[in-house]
Amino acid sequence: MSFGGPQWPHEPHQQNDPYGAANQTPDWSALAEASAARARRRRWTLIGGGALATAAIASIIAVAIVTTSGGGDDPNTSGKNSTAPELPTDTSKPQPSFSSVAPPPPPDPMDFISTAQKDRAPLAAESLFPGRRLTVGDRVYRKGAVSSTTDCASATQGALGAVLREHGCDRLIRATYERDGVAVTVGVALFDTTAAAAGAKEEASGGVATLAGSGVGDFCRARTVCLRRANSLGRYAYFTQAGFTSGKKVTKADETVFRTSDDVGTFAFNQIYARGSAQASAAATAPATGQ
């Protein structure tokens, strides 16, 4: 056996550093095994962290559920709603009751303007025809003179006076309105009953005497033609006579005269009905106010 110089293996020794000298061949098997190991360690780290996070969230939710459900140390109160109303246990005390009887209907305005017994509100020419003007849409009428008399026949023309007297007219209130040379006088006659007022309307002949004054001259006098109308509401009958202040005769083509008669006649109707509404409202509120 020879003990000469140092003996070397038949193949050169491989370095453990895979990034050694360029003339040395890397150990690809070792590199793959190291990479797989690192990946396994990373995966287990993520799985472990996710499990801890999930456990923490579950704990938070459990605490929130216990808190909102009113749970605490007392197991008897766990899951109960502390704000739930308590039902009364003493049924011996009187309980509220509700009437099954429907309240009476409100009074009908027509009831108060149909008979003299119920139609007791004060009435005057200025309250029935208030203000200095009458506005209907875009039309403004200037109010002229007003008057009131218990001698109904004295404020009429033709046969109307006899008709009013026959049916027992108690009072006749008149007012005149004028616009652009067309004037109209409206007369409201009062009777004791609806039947009397309706009879006067049906038998009306002649007309209410026109009323001049307060800036409106005579009209519908002497030998001319004017538009006469009659109507009734409750115990009231009302009459209009409209025409030109110049004395011109009214024809069927004079739309302004017909419109003026319509506007003032409708106003009279509304004023009469308003009396009934006001008295009905007062009667409806009288029990509550002790009147």
C-alpha positions as CSV (number, residue, x, y, z in Angstrom):
1,M,0.0,0.0,0.0
2,S,1.4,3.3,-1.0
3,F,1.2,6.4,1.4
4,G,2.3,8.9,-1.1
5,G,0.6,12.3,-1.7
6,P,-3.0,13.1,-0.9
7,Q,-5.6,10.9,-2.6
8,W,-8.7,12.6,-4.4
9,P,-11.9,11.0,-5.2
10,H,-12.4,10.2,-8.9
11,E,-15.0,13.1,-9.2
12,P,-14.5,16.6,-7.9
13,H,-16.4,17.6,-4.7
14,Q,-19.7,19.4,-5.4
15,Q,-20.2,22.8,-3.5
16,N,-23.4,23.2,-1.4
17,D,-24.0,26.7,-2.7
18,P,-26.0,26.4,-6.0
19,Y,-24.8,29.8,-7.1
20,G,-21.1,28.9,-6.9
21,A,-18.6,29.3,-9.7
22,A,-19.9,29.2,-13.2
23,N,-17.9,26.1,-14.1
24,Q,-19.7,24.1,-11.5
25,T,-23.1,22.4,-12.3
26,P,-26.1,23.3,-9.9
27,D,-28.0,20.6,-8.1
28,W,-31.4,21.0,-9.7
29,S,-33.0,18.3,-7.5
30,A,-31.9,20.1,-4.3
31,L,-33.2,23.5,-5.6
32,A,-36.7,21.9,-6.4
33,E,-36.9,20.3,-3.0
34,A,-36.0,23.6,-1.2
35,S,-38.6,25.6,-3.2
36,A,-41.3,23.0,-2.3
37,A,-40.4,23.2,1.3
38,R,-40.7,27.0,1.3
39,A,-44.1,26.8,-0.4
40,R,-45.4,24.3,2.2
41,R,-44.2,26.5,5.1
42,R,-46.0,29.6,3.5
43,R,-49.2,27.7,2.9
44,W,-49.4,26.4,6.5
45,T,-48.7,29.9,7.7
46,L,-51.6,31.4,5.7
47,I,-53.9,28.6,6.8
48,G,-53.0,29.1,10.4
49,G,-53.5,32.9,10.2
50,G,-56.9,32.5,8.5
51,A,-58.1,30.1,11.2
52,L,-57.1,32.6,13.9
53,A,-58.8,35.4,12.1
54,T,-62.0,33.3,11.6
55,A,-62.0,32.4,15.3
56,A,-61.6,36.1,16.3
57,I,-64.5,37.2,14.0
58,A,-66.7,34.4,15.4
59,S,-65.9,35.6,18.9
60,I,-66.9,39.2,18.0
61,I,-70.2,38.1,16.5
62,A,-71.0,36.0,19.5
63,V,-70.3,39.0,21.8
64,A,-72.5,41.2,19.6
65,I,-75.4,38.7,19.7
66,V,-75.2,38.4,23.4
67,T,-75.1,42.2,23.8
68,T,-78.1,43.0,21.5
69,S,-80.2,40.2,22.9
70,G,-80.0,41.5,26.4
71,G,-78.0,38.6,27.6
72,G,-75.8,38.9,30.7
73,D,-74.8,36.9,33.7
74,D,-78.5,36.0,34.4
75,P,-79.5,33.1,32.2
76,N,-83.1,33.9,32.8
77,T,-82.9,37.2,30.9
78,S,-80.8,35.8,27.9
79,G,-82.5,36.4,24.6
80,K,-85.4,38.4,26.0
81,N,-86.5,41.8,24.7
82,S,-86.2,44.2,27.6
83,T,-88.3,46.8,25.8
84,A,-91.4,44.7,25.2
85,P,-94.6,46.3,26.7
86,E,-96.1,44.6,29.7
87,L,-99.7,43.6,29.4
88,P,-102.1,44.8,32.1
89,T,-102.8,42.1,34.7
90,D,-105.5,44.0,36.7
91,T,-108.7,43.6,34.6
92,S,-110.9,44.9,37.4
93,K,-110.2,48.5,36.5
94,P,-112.6,50.2,34.0
95,Q,-111.4,49.9,30.4
96,P,-111.9,52.5,27.6
97,S,-115.0,52.1,25.6
98,F,-116.1,53.4,22.2
99,S,-119.6,54.3,21.1
100,S,-121.0,52.4,18.2
101,V,-123.5,55.2,17.4
102,A,-122.4,57.3,14.4
103,P,-122.3,61.1,15.0
104,P,-125.2,63.0,13.5
105,P,-124.7,64.5,10.1
106,P,-123.8,68.2,9.9
107,P,-126.7,70.6,9.5
108,D,-127.9,71.3,6.0
109,P,-127.6,74.9,5.0
110,M,-130.9,74.7,3.1
111,D,-132.7,73.9,6.4
112,F,-131.8,77.4,7.6
113,I,-132.9,79.4,4.6
114,S,-136.1,77.5,3.9
115,T,-138.3,78.9,6.8
116,A,-138.5,82.1,8.7
117,Q,-138.5,80.1,12.0
118,K,-134.9,78.9,11.4
119,D,-133.5,81.7,9.3
120,R,-132.8,84.1,12.2
121,A,-129.5,85.6,11.3
122,P,-129.5,89.4,10.9
123,L,-130.0,90.6,7.3
124,A,-129.3,94.0,5.8
125,A,-128.7,95.4,2.3
126,E,-125.0,96.0,3.0
127,S,-124.5,92.5,4.4
128,L,-126.3,90.9,1.5
129,F,-124.5,93.0,-1.1
130,P,-121.1,94.0,0.6
131,G,-118.2,96.0,-0.8
132,R,-118.0,98.6,-3.5
133,R,-117.3,96.2,-6.4
134,L,-118.2,92.8,-7.6
135,T,-115.5,90.8,-9.4
136,V,-116.4,87.8,-11.6
137,G,-113.5,86.3,-13.4
138,D,-111.9,89.2,-15.3
139,R,-115.0,91.4,-15.1
140,V,-115.3,94.1,-12.4
141,Y,-118.7,95.7,-11.7
142,R,-119.1,98.9,-9.8
143,K,-121.8,98.8,-7.2
144,G,-124.4,101.6,-7.3
145,A,-127.2,102.3,-4.9
146,V,-128.7,99.8,-2.4
147,S,-132.1,99.9,-0.7
148,S,-134.4,97.8,1.6
149,T,-138.1,98.1,2.1
150,T,-140.9,96.1,3.8
151,D,-143.4,97.5,1.2
152,C,-142.3,95.0,-1.5
153,A,-144.8,96.2,-4.2
154,S,-143.3,99.7,-4.1
155,A,-140.0,98.5,-5.5
156,T,-141.5,96.7,-8.5
157,Q,-142.7,97.4,-12.1
158,G,-145.8,96.0,-13.7
159,A,-147.6,93.1,-12.1
160,L,-144.8,91.8,-10.0
161,G,-145.9,93.9,-7.0
162,A,-149.3,92.1,-6.8
163,V,-147.6,88.8,-7.1
164,L,-145.2,89.5,-4.2
165,R,-148.1,90.8,-2.1
166,E,-150.2,87.7,-2.8
167,H,-147.5,85.3,-1.6
168,G,-146.7,87.4,1.5
169,C,-143.4,89.1,0.7
170,D,-142.0,90.5,3.9
171,R,-139.1,92.5,2.6
172,L,-137.4,93.4,-0.7
173,I,-133.7,94.3,-0.8
174,R,-132.2,95.8,-4.0
175,A,-128.7,96.7,-5.4
176,T,-127.4,97.9,-8.7
177,Y,-124.2,97.0,-10.5
178,E,-122.8,98.6,-13.7
179,R,-119.9,97.9,-16.1
180,D,-119.2,99.5,-19.5
181,G,-122.6,101.0,-20.0
182,V,-124.6,98.0,-19.0
183,A,-126.4,98.0,-15.6
184,V,-128.5,95.5,-13.7
185,T,-130.6,95.8,-10.5
186,V,-131.2,92.7,-8.5
187,G,-134.0,92.4,-5.9
188,V,-134.1,89.7,-3.2
189,A,-137.6,89.2,-1.7
190,L,-138.1,87.3,1.6
191,F,-141.1,85.0,2.3
192,D,-142.0,82.8,5.3
193,T,-141.7,79.5,3.4
194,T,-140.0,77.9,0.4
195,A,-143.4,77.3,-1.2
196,A,-144.3,81.0,-1.1
197,A,-141.0,82.0,-2.7
198,A,-141.3,79.3,-5.4
199,G,-144.9,80.5,-6.1
200,A,-143.8,84.1,-6.5
201,K,-141.0,83.0,-9.0
202,E,-143.4,80.9,-11.0
203,E,-146.0,83.6,-11.3
204,A,-143.6,86.5,-11.8
205,S,-144.8,89.1,-14.3
206,G,-143.3,92.6,-14.7
207,G,-140.0,93.1,-12.9
208,V,-138.1,94.6,-10.1
209,A,-137.8,98.4,-10.4
210,T,-134.3,99.5,-11.4
211,L,-132.4,101.5,-8.8
212,A,-130.4,104.5,-9.8
213,G,-127.9,106.5,-7.8
214,S,-124.3,106.4,-6.6
215,G,-123.0,107.1,-10.0
216,V,-125.4,105.1,-12.0
217,G,-128.2,106.9,-13.9
218,D,-131.7,105.8,-14.8
219,F,-132.0,102.7,-17.0
220,C,-134.7,100.4,-18.2
221,R,-137.3,103.1,-17.8
222,A,-140.0,104.4,-20.1
223,R,-140.4,102.7,-23.5
224,T,-137.4,100.5,-23.8
225,V,-136.7,96.8,-23.7
226,C,-134.6,95.1,-20.9
227,L,-133.8,91.6,-19.8
228,R,-135.9,90.4,-16.8
229,R,-135.3,87.2,-14.9
230,A,-136.7,85.4,-11.8
231,N,-135.5,82.6,-9.6
232,S,-135.8,81.3,-6.0
233,L,-133.7,79.5,-3.4
234,G,-135.2,78.5,-0.1
235,R,-137.6,81.2,1.2
236,Y,-135.9,83.8,-1.0
237,A,-137.0,84.8,-4.5
238,Y,-134.6,87.0,-6.5
239,F,-135.3,89.1,-9.7
240,T,-132.9,90.9,-12.1
241,Q,-133.5,93.6,-14.7
242,A,-130.6,94.4,-16.9
243,G,-130.1,96.9,-19.8
244,F,-128.1,99.7,-21.3
245,T,-127.7,103.0,-19.4
246,S,-128.0,104.8,-22.7
247,G,-131.6,103.6,-23.0
248,K,-130.8,101.3,-26.0
249,K,-133.2,98.3,-26.4
250,V,-131.8,94.9,-25.5
251,T,-131.8,92.3,-28.2
252,K,-130.9,88.6,-28.2
253,A,-127.5,89.5,-29.8
254,D,-126.4,91.6,-26.8
255,E,-124.3,89.1,-25.0
256,T,-122.9,91.6,-22.6
257,V,-126.3,92.2,-21.1
258,F,-127.0,88.5,-20.7
259,R,-123.6,88.0,-19.1
260,T,-124.1,90.8,-16.7
261,S,-127.5,89.4,-15.7
262,D,-125.9,85.9,-15.2
263,D,-123.0,87.3,-13.1
264,V,-125.2,89.3,-10.7
265,G,-127.9,86.6,-10.5
266,T,-125.3,84.0,-9.6
267,F,-123.8,86.4,-7.0
268,A,-127.3,86.8,-5.4
269,F,-127.7,83.0,-5.3
270,N,-124.3,82.5,-3.6
271,Q,-125.0,85.2,-1.0
272,I,-128.3,83.6,-0.1
273,Y,-126.8,80.1,0.2
274,A,-123.9,81.6,2.3
275,R,-126.4,82.7,4.9
276,G,-127.5,79.1,5.2
277,S,-123.9,77.8,5.4
278,A,-123.0,80.3,8.1
279,Q,-126.0,79.4,10.3
280,A,-125.4,75.7,9.8
281,S,-121.8,76.0,10.9
282,A,-122.8,78.0,14.0
283,A,-125.4,75.3,14.9
284,A,-122.8,72.5,14.4
285,T,-120.3,74.1,16.8
286,A,-122.9,75.4,19.3
287,P,-122.9,72.2,21.5
288,A,-119.1,72.1,21.7
289,T,-118.8,75.8,22.7
290,G,-121.8,75.7,25.0
291,Q,-123.8,78.2,22.9
